[in-house]
C-alpha cells in the first residue's frame, strides 16, 4: 500500500484531534456538576437544543455518506449530550434547599425593631433600588449589543453561503446535482440548532451576571474540536462541490466560534467572582 498524500494525513490527524476533543468536551462540566451536586450553572435549553441538533446531524451524515470521522463525531455528540442531560435532570429532580435559619431581629439600645431609624431604612431602600436599576440597564445594554452582533453575524453568513453556491459559469462552479436534498436539509437544520443552542446559555449568564457552575473547559474543548474538524474537511479536498456538500457541517463548526468567544467574554466579565470554574 502506498503512502497517503500529505493532505490526507493532515486531514486524518486533525479529524482525530477533533474526535479526541469531543470525547472529553463535556467532561469538565459533568465533573463540575458532580462536585457541586447541581446543574443550575448551565442552561437546560442549551443542552436540549444541542442534543436535537446532534440527532439531526447524525442522520444527515449517514444519508450524505460523509467521512467516517464525521460519523464518529456525530455518535460521540449524542452519547455525551445524553449523559449530561440525564445528569442535570437528576440533580434538579433531587435538589433540596436549606430552610432559612431562624434569627433574632436586630435590636438597638432603644429597644425593639420599630425604634430603628426610619431615615436609615429609607436610604438603604433607595440605594438598593438604584443598584438594581443600574444592573437592569447594564444587563439590557449587553443583551441588546449581543443581539445586534448576532444579527450581523447571521446576515453576513447568509450572504457568504449564497455567494459561494451561486453559479457563475466558471469550471469551478459547484455541481448542485450532487447535493442531496434530505441530508442537506438535516445538515443545515442541525447546524442551526447547534450554533444557536449557545444563545440560551449566553442570555442566562447575562441575566445572572455570573458564570458560577459553568465550565470554561467545556468551551475550550469545543473551540479546539470545531476548528480542527473544519480544518480536516478543508484539507481532505478544496473542490467546490466537495466543500458545498460539507458546508452545513463546516458552518455548524465554524459558526459556533462566534458564540463560544462570546461566552469567553462572559468568563472575562464575570469570572472573577466565581470560585468553582473548571
N, C-alpha and C positions, 0 to 999 in steps of 0.2 A: 504494500500500500504506500503510495507517495505521500510526501509531507503536505499538510494543509497550507494553503496560501496564508500569508501573514495576516491579512484582514480577517480571515475565518478564525484563526487562532485568537486574535484580539476580541473578535465578536463573542466567541465562546467564553473567553476569560471574563469579559465584562458581564456577560449573561450570568455566569455562575457567581460572580461577586454580588450581582443584584439578587440572585436567589438567596445567597447567604444572609444578606441584609434583611430580606423579607421573612426568613426563617425566625430571626430574632427581633423583628421590628416591634412587636407588641410585648416582648419580654419585660422591658423596663416598666411599662405601665401596669402589666399584670403583677409584677413584684411590688410596685408602689401601692396598688390596690390591696394586695395581700397584707403588706406591712401596716397599712392604715386601717385595714378591715372596713373599707368603704370605697365606693366608686363614684362619689359625688364630685370629684375633681374633673371628670370627663363627661362630655355631653353624650347622652344616650342616643340622641338623634344623629349625632356624628357617627357613632358606631353602626347604627341601623342603616343609614344611607350608604356607608362604606360596604356593609355586607350585601345589600341589594345590588350595588354596583359590581361587586366581585362575582356574584352569581351570574349576572348577565355577561360579565367579562369571560367567564369560562365557557359559556355557551357560544359566544362569538368566536372564541379561539378555536373551538372544536369544529365549528361549521366553516371557518375560513381556512382551516388546515395550516395554522401558523407554526412557527418554530417550536420544538419540543420544550425548550427553556421557557418560552412564553406560557405553555400549558402548565409546566411545573409551578410557575409563579402564581397562576390562577388557582391551582389547588391549594397552595400554601396560604394564599389570601383568605380563602374560605375557612380553612381549618383554624387559622389564628384569629380571624374575626369571631368565629363561633365560640372559641374559648373565652375571649374577653367579654363578649356579650353575656354569656352564661354567668361569668364571674360577677359582673356588675349587677345583673338581675338577682343573684344570690345574696350579695351584700345589701342591696336595697331592700329585699324582702325581709331579711333578718336584722335590719338596722334597728337599734334601740337608742333612745335618747335619755340621758340622765335627767331626772326631775330637778327642777330648780330647788336649791337648798334653801331652807327657811333661814331667814336672817332677821335680826332685830333692826327695827327702824332707827336711824341715827337720831340722836338727841343732842342738844347743846346745853349750855349752862342755864338756859332759861326754861328748860323743861321739855315739852312734847314737840312732835314734828310740826304741829300747827304754828309753833312760835318761830319757825325758820324765817329768815329774812326773805320776804316776797320779792324784793327787788333783785336779789341774787338769783332767785329761781327764774325770774323773767329774763334776766340777762343770759342765763345758761340756755334757756329755750330758744332765744333769739340767735345765739351763737351756733347752736345745733342746726337751726333752720338755715342759716347762712351757709354752713358747711355742706348740708345736703343739697342746697341749691347749686353751689359751686360744683359739687360732684355730678349732679344731673347734667349741667352744662358741659362739663368735661367729657362725660361718657357720650352724650349726644354728639358732640363735635367729633370725637374719634370714630363713632359709628357712621356718621354722615361721610366723613373722609374715606372710610373703608368702602362704603357703597359706591362712591364716585370712582375710586380706583378700580373697583371690581367691574363697574360698567365699562370703563375704558379698556380694561383687560379683555372683557368679552367681545366688545366691538372690534378691537384690533385682531383678536384671534379669528373671528368670523371672516374678516377681510382677508387675512393671510390664507386661510383654508380655501376660500373661493378662488383667490388669485393662483394658488398652487395647483388647483384642479382645472382651471379654465383653459379650454383648448385654444391654441394659438396657430395651429398649422405646422408647428415645428416637429421634426422627427422625435424630439424628446418629450412630446406630449404624453399624458397619461392615457393608457388604454383602459377606458372606463368599462369596457365589456368584461374585464377580469374582476371587477368589484362585485361581489355577490351581495344582493340587497339585504337579506336577513342577517347574515353575520355582521355586515357593516352597520346596520341599524342597531343591533345588540351592542356592538363595539362602541358606537357613539353614545348610546344611552348609558352604557357602563361608565364611559369616560366622564359624562356629565355628573352622574351620581358620585363617582369617585372624587372628582375635583370639588364639587360644591358641598360635599359632606363636611368639609372643613368649616363652612360658614356657621353652622350652629355652635361649634366649639369657639370660634372667634368671637361671636356675639356674646356667648356666655361669659367669656373671660373679660370682655369689655364691661359688661354689666357688673360682674363680681369684683372687678379690679384686683384680681389675684390669680396666680397660676398654681396655687396650693393644691396638691393632689394630682397635678398634671405632669407627666414625664416628658422632659425635653429630649431624652434619649430616643423615645419613640419617633419623634420628628426628625432627629438626626439620621437615624437609620432609614427613615422614609425618603429623605432627600437623597442620600447616597444611593439607595436602591433604585429610585426613579431615574437619576442621572445615568447610572451605569446601564440600566435597562434600555433607555433611549439610545445611548451610545452603541450598545450591542446591536440594535436593529439597524442603525445607520452604517455600522461597519460591515454588516452582512451584505448590504448592497445599497448603492445610491441610485439605482434605476428608478425613474419617476413613478412607474407603475407599482413597483415593489413598495416604495415609500408611501404611495397613496393607499395601498391595501392595508398597510400597517399604521396609517395615520391616526385612527381612533386610539390605538394603544400608545402611540407616540404622544398624542395630545393628552391622553389620560395621565401619562407620566410627567411630561414637561409642564403641563398646565397646573399641576398641584404645587409646583415650586412657588408660584405667586402667593398662594395661601399659606404654605408652610413657612415662608420667610415672614409673612405677616404674624404668624404665631411666634416665630423667633423674636420679632419686635416686641410682642407682648411679654415674653420672658424678660426682655431687657427692661421694659417699663415696670413690670410688677414683680419680677423675680426676687428682688432684694428683700421683700417682706415674707418670702416663702422659705420654709426650713426643711422641706422634705422632697426636694427635686432629685430626680434620678436621671 
